[in-house]
Amino acid sequence: MHLKHSQSRSTDMGNNLKDILNSSNENLPKGLRQVVFERLEREKLKKIARKKFFLRMEVSFFGVLSVIAIVFLGKEILLSDFFSFILLGFSDMKTVMMLWQNYALSLMETIPVTSIVATLLPIFIFMILLRQYGKLENSKIGVSCLSSRT
């Protein structure tokens, strides 16, 4: 019940603001409409700047995390049997070709899957955040163009 009251109150306030701005009453101070719209524009720019700041922090965090994960994945691959089997494929090609099924199964068994997943997860999150940051940057450009006209 309280929610309905506050929703109707905010709707009434929005309607009252529109009524005040759209009325041609002589009692309104000169330039009120422009002042209100400039204030709304500044609030919109503050909100975008806040979102942009937090997205920058998230992108930085997941960028660093991605680099660290890639380094640890490389270390994991070099120390695992997977790397030894890969090298075997290059050093003894004839034997690998004769026993290719066993070789393929051995490769599949030794792939460090958890390390690969743990590396790809922060990279994908980093890419998603970069995309959101790009969208926010484009929306900010549109807003700043509007604010420069006034």
WOQUI-V712024 format. One record per residue. N is the residue number from 1. RES is the residue in three letters. SS is DSSP state (H for helix, E for strand, C for the rest). PSI is psi in whole degrees, -180 to 180 (* if undefined). D_CENTER is the distance of its C-alpha to the mean C-alpha in Angstrom with 1 decimal. Layout:
N_RES_SS_PSI_D_CENTER + N_RES_SS_PSI_D_CENTER
This chain:
1_MET_C_-41_36.7 + 2_HIS_H_-36_35.2 + 3_LEU_H_-43_32.0 + 4_LYS_H_-41_34.0 + 5_HIS_H_-44_35.8 + 6_SER_H_-34_32.7 + 7_GLN_H_-44_31.2 + 8_SER_H_-33_34.5 + 9_ARG_H_-44_34.7 + 10_SER_H_-34_31.4 + 11_THR_H_-41_32.4 + 12_ASP_H_-40_35.7 + 13_MET_H_-41_34.2 + 14_GLY_H_-42_32.2 + 15_ASN_H_-40_35.3 + 16_ASN_H_-41_37.4 + 17_LEU_H_-44_35.1 + 18_LYS_H_-43_35.4 + 19_ASP_H_-43_39.1 + 20_ILE_H_-45_39.6 + 21_LEU_H_-31_37.7 + 22_ASN_H_-13_39.4 + 23_SER_C_154_42.8 + 24_SER_C_34_45.3 + 25_ASN_C_138_47.0 + 26_GLU_C_-13_48.8 + 27_ASN_C_-12_47.9 + 28_LEU_C_138_44.3 + 29_PRO_C_150_43.7 + 30_LYS_C_131_43.3 + 31_GLY_C_10_39.7 + 32_LEU_H_-43_38.2 + 33_ARG_H_-47_36.1 + 34_GLN_H_-40_34.6 + 35_VAL_H_-43_34.0 + 36_VAL_H_-46_32.2 + 37_PHE_H_-35_29.9 + 38_GLU_H_-40_29.2 + 39_ARG_H_-43_28.3 + 40_LEU_H_-40_26.0 + 41_GLU_H_-42_24.3 + 42_ARG_H_-41_24.0 + 43_GLU_H_-39_22.4 + 44_LYS_H_-42_19.9 + 45_LEU_H_-38_19.1 + 46_LYS_H_-42_19.0 + 47_LYS_H_-43_16.5 + 48_ILE_H_-41_14.1 + 49_ALA_H_-39_14.9 + 50_ARG_H_-46_14.2 + 51_LYS_H_-42_10.7 + 52_LYS_H_-40_10.2 + 53_PHE_H_-49_11.9 + 54_PHE_H_-36_9.9 + 55_LEU_H_-38_6.5 + 56_ARG_H_-43_8.9 + 57_MET_H_-44_10.3 + 58_GLU_H_-43_7.5 + 59_VAL_H_-43_6.8 + 60_SER_H_-46_10.6 + 61_PHE_H_-50_11.3 + 62_PHE_H_-24_9.7 + 63_GLY_H_-47_11.1 + 64_VAL_H_-43_14.4 + 65_LEU_H_-38_14.3 + 66_SER_H_-43_13.9 + 67_VAL_H_-44_16.9 + 68_ILE_H_-42_18.9 + 69_ALA_H_-38_18.4 + 70_ILE_H_-41_19.6 + 71_VAL_H_-46_22.5 + 72_PHE_H_-33_23.5 + 73_LEU_H_-44_23.3 + 74_GLY_H_-42_25.6 + 75_LYS_H_-43_27.9 + 76_GLU_H_-42_28.0 + 77_ILE_H_-42_29.0 + 78_LEU_H_-33_31.6 + 79_LEU_H_-10_33.2 + 80_SER_C_170_33.2 + 81_ASP_H_-20_35.9 + 82_PHE_H_-46_33.5 + 83_PHE_H_-37_33.9 + 84_SER_H_-41_37.6 + 85_PHE_H_-36_37.8 + 86_ILE_H_-46_35.9 + 87_LEU_H_-35_38.4 + 88_LEU_H_-37_41.2 + 89_GLY_H_-32_40.2 + 90_PHE_H_-31_40.8 + 91_SER_H_-33_43.9 + 92_ASP_C_68_45.9 + 93_MET_H_-37_44.9 + 94_LYS_H_-46_48.2 + 95_THR_H_-39_48.0 + 96_VAL_H_-40_44.4 + 97_MET_H_-36_45.4 + 98_MET_H_-38_48.3 + 99_LEU_C_43_46.3 + 100_TRP_H_-33_43.0 + 101_GLN_H_-45_42.4 + 102_ASN_H_-38_42.8 + 103_TYR_H_-45_40.7 + 104_ALA_H_-42_37.8 + 105_LEU_H_-40_38.1 + 106_SER_H_-39_38.2 + 107_LEU_H_-45_35.0 + 108_MET_H_-37_33.3 + 109_GLU_H_-27_34.6 + 110_THR_H_2_33.4 + 111_ILE_C_129_29.8 + 112_PRO_C_78_27.6 + 113_VAL_H_-45_25.3 + 114_THR_H_-37_23.8 + 115_SER_H_-38_22.9 + 116_ILE_H_-44_21.3 + 117_VAL_H_-43_19.2 + 118_ALA_H_-24_18.3 + 119_THR_H_-41_17.3 + 120_LEU_H_-31_15.3 + 121_LEU_H_-54_13.2 + 122_PRO_H_-28_11.3 + 123_ILE_H_-44_11.2 + 124_PHE_H_-42_9.6 + 125_ILE_H_-41_6.9 + 126_PHE_H_-44_6.6 + 127_MET_H_-40_6.8 + 128_ILE_H_-44_4.4 + 129_LEU_H_-37_1.6 + 130_LEU_H_-39_4.9 + 131_ARG_H_-44_5.7 + 132_GLN_H_-39_4.3 + 133_TYR_H_-41_5.9 + 134_GLY_H_-42_8.6 + 135_LYS_H_-42_9.3 + 136_LEU_H_-39_9.6 + 137_GLU_H_-41_11.8 + 138_ASN_H_-40_13.8 + 139_SER_H_-33_14.5 + 140_LYS_H_-37_15.6 + 141_ILE_H_-43_17.9 + 142_GLY_H_-39_19.5 + 143_VAL_H_-42_20.0 + 144_SER_H_-30_21.5 + 145_CYS_H_-39_23.8 + 146_LEU_H_-41_25.1 + 147_SER_H_-25_25.7 + 148_SER_H_-20_27.6 + 149_ARG_H_-28_30.1 + 150_THR_C_*_31.4
